[in-house]
Amino acid sequence: MDAEFEETLRSLGENNFDVRFAENKSTVREIVLGAVSKGMIVGIGDSATVRQIEIEDNLKKRSIRVLNPFTKELTRDSSQTVKRDNISRKIFLADVLLVGTNAVTKDGKLVNIDAVGNRVASMIFGPRKVFVIAGKNKIVKNVDEAMHTIKNVIAPFHAKTKRFPTPCAQTGKCSDCKAPKRICSVTTILEKKPWRTDVTVILVNEDLGLGWSETWPKQRIGKIKAAYEKVTWVFASAKVS
């Protein structure tokens, strides 16, 4: 574990988050499965990181009800929009939420940007227990660097992969657009753990989800992109009506 990782873990703890270190995806599954039991309801936020953990089948085998509005079946069929929205609202009453984060700052803040807001809203209040899972590639220096990375690295590649008709999908950079399908609509910064929500941040010693610095080796960036594309598909809502 390098100094940056240790500093981030320490800062998250000082900001009142419960913090866990996971060496790999298998360890993440062990942590989560150890906290859930039969009869619980687990909600899943739209997260490449959570999909990469491959935990949903493990939960279902334990007779745990899983609320996931972001399956291929639901998101690739425009006629399922109402059903998907209803599932998203039910997640606020789930026992547990599994979700990723766009960035974790070294001083212990969680920074996120959403198109709809259901992901970040349920991170803050609703589910009694929230697990925020973040790979080491999500660690950034501060909020300013987090915003730059989200708007000029994560969002453009996300929009391009899902074929959203936004300027950043074409240029690779944020232009603070007014596009109808703009994906940067809601910004949240969890500076401390919310009072009434039990939040555990699991920092994983692997690259997961989207996030990188332009200064990193091309090979590492390429692996992050390829791993993301493997678990990502085009939403029906990406099309302009």
Secondary structure, DSSP 8 states (H G I E B T S, - for coil): --HHHHHHHHHHHHTT-EEEEESSHHHHHHHHHTT--TT-EEEE-S-HHHHHHT-HHHHHHTT-EEE-TTSHHHHS-GGGHHHHHHHHHHGGG-SEEEEE-SEEETTS-EEEEESSSHHHHHHHSSSSEEEEEEEGGGEESSHHHHHHHIIIIIHHHHHHHHT---HHHHHSS------TT-S--EEEEE-S--TT-EEEEEEESS--SS---TTS-HHHHHHHHHHHHHT----GGGS--
